[in-house]
């Protein structure tokens, strides 16, 4: 397992550095990141979601994790939108801040990896259940926020309806197909396990996403983004944790509260750093993708250096 973790870290670093070097050496143009990120979001993540969810044995009590996860994203998006209106006059920056605050890196490139380290296969399985909400909130919330904050701008409610008809929203029915196949008990093809299709897709999608982030990475921009970087850190790590604890408290008022490992997984996922999809959506909808890359890298670095050691210390055992 340490080997898998090491290889994942090396892949992320090498892919990001490779994209950065490719642009600096003029081997690839910066604009090449847009089709890469579009493929990652529309087809890459949705294919992994379909194949992963299909293999899960979903139970009714598992509904808490994706439901609360979606509520968490909604509250965080509202906080990000409010902060954006208070801090920035430019619509694109407001939209980027809202998206960066809204959704965390809950998958195997961060949150899923952390809970796997702490709780082994059980933790990773619960993280996959939590991640059921990712594609729906991306299509139904993140895409509309991005569209509404493009230069021409549209009311958010109208854009949310129109977003369902956007070709990029095909990711939603693809992921929902996985739920249908799982609930219907359709056997997962053994040949797909033998060829390790999910592992291959995770490798390719992760490498492509971080390479595209590297193409957009301008380190010198960091000094001009102090307000946005600080705001995303406060919202993701402070507000995110508070909202997660509040939502967990709500489950305590029901006959089916989150307990032990499921509780810990939910709270840990509530304050992971901003997601790769922050950069992807910003790139797809021309929402300041250079700035998004800097925000993503700095927020992830802050999590690894400051927050993650505290997570391991506090959540290292099940209460």
Secondary structure, DSSP 4 states (H G I P E B T S, - for coil): -HHHHHHHHHHHHHHHHHHHHHHHTTSS-TTHHHHHHHHIIIIIHHHHHHHHHHHS---GGGHHHHHHHHHHHHHHHHHHHHHHHHH-SSHHHHHHHHHHHH-B--STTTHHHHHHHHHHHHHHHHHHHHTTHHHHHIIIIIHHHHHHTSSS---HHHHHHHHTTSGGGHHHHHHHHHHHHHHTTPPPPHHHHHTTHHHHHHHHHHHHHHHHHHHT--GGGGGGGHHHHHHHHIIIIIIHHHHHHHHHHHHTTSSS---HHHHHHHHHHHTPPBPHHHHHHHHHTTS-HHHHHHHHHHHHHHIIIIIHHHHHHHHSS--
